[in-house]
Amino acid sequence: MWQRSTLAQRVALLLRVCFFSIFPGSLAYCVAITNTLQSIFLDQIGMTPPPRWITSGVIIGLMILAGTFGRKFLISVIKVLSYPLVIILLGIALYLIPQWSLSALSLSNLSSPIDLVQIIYTAVPMLVFTFCFIAAVSTMSNIYRDTYGKDAIAKTERVIGYSTILLVVFVMFFVFSCVLSLTSEQLQEAQARNVSILSYLSTTLESPLLFFLGPIIALFAISSSFIAYFLAYREGLKGVLKPIVPERVLGADEKKIDVLLGLGIFLICWVTATLNPSILDIISTFSAPFLAIIMFLLPAYAFLRVPSLRQYAGDPSNIFLWIVGLLTVSALFFGLA
């Protein structure tokens, strides 16, 4: 019993620490939405954008206020708009098919084998980050537990199962459609501008529809993702603070704690968005490696260490967890080298 309790405490502590991996994702979204707004001012509206510190402060402040005081309303809105968003993005992916070209996938663009390694170390963390929805699941689980009670687990598993299939099929098709519509030089330019692919396509392709629709969709997608990450990170931060200062967390008003944590998160996000670091660097170097620890390496390790799970240790899926997890975590050292 003591060993089981000690192991549970260690795992709980490790999960709380690893939960900080969600925060770099929030920072990436802060930079992305600031750059999207700056691009809208410059390209769609045709005016000089405000200073970054103003743009980032206003939009991040509004998102955190919405996440702090209107969580249930926001989730209802996002739920209603999710299906139209998927349909619109699918329409854009189909619309781009006539623009497809294989030039961006040509290996002739690589000057050395090191370039291929660089692509792998960029692509794998991006895939891990893209297909990670633990932030949304955290918030969804809390709401489902309050709404469905004892049926919450079955309801959550069913939603996650359908969402995973939809996410893999839809996201991969949309990504490939966007990549095949651009040359390797254009992809490098988009990376240098540090903007979303929709923002770049809206100013690159001669399409009035994409010119106006692309940035709006990007704003909604990025803001909804940021709010999901913000809510999950805030709950994780409460879990970290409870054993450290239990008298301050357990005895304080819940809304007051949310406001104070929201203020702290706002300041960090505001400074980061103003500095405008590379979004891909944030994801590949900071966010994805720690997400891989939670989603891949911890489960794989549990299969080896926990007696009741040891039957899965030799399963091919567990080997996949080790390979992807270690490859993604090694990107951390590759990016810092």
Secondary structure as UniProt FT lines:
FT   HELIX           2..18
FT   HELIX           19..21
FT   HELIX           22..39
FT   HELIX           40..45
FT   HELIX           52..69
FT   HELIX           71..95
FT   HELIX           97..99
FT   HELIX           102..105
FT   HELIX           107..109
FT   HELIX           113..130
FT   HELIX           134..148
FT   HELIX           149..151
FT   HELIX           152..180
FT   HELIX           184..193
FT   HELIX           197..204
FT   HELIX           208..244
FT   HELIX           246..250
FT   HELIX           254..275
FT   HELIX           279..281
FT   HELIX           282..287
FT   HELIX           288..292
FT   HELIX           293..297
FT   HELIX           298..305
FT   HELIX           307..312
FT   TURN            313..314
FT   HELIX           316..336
//
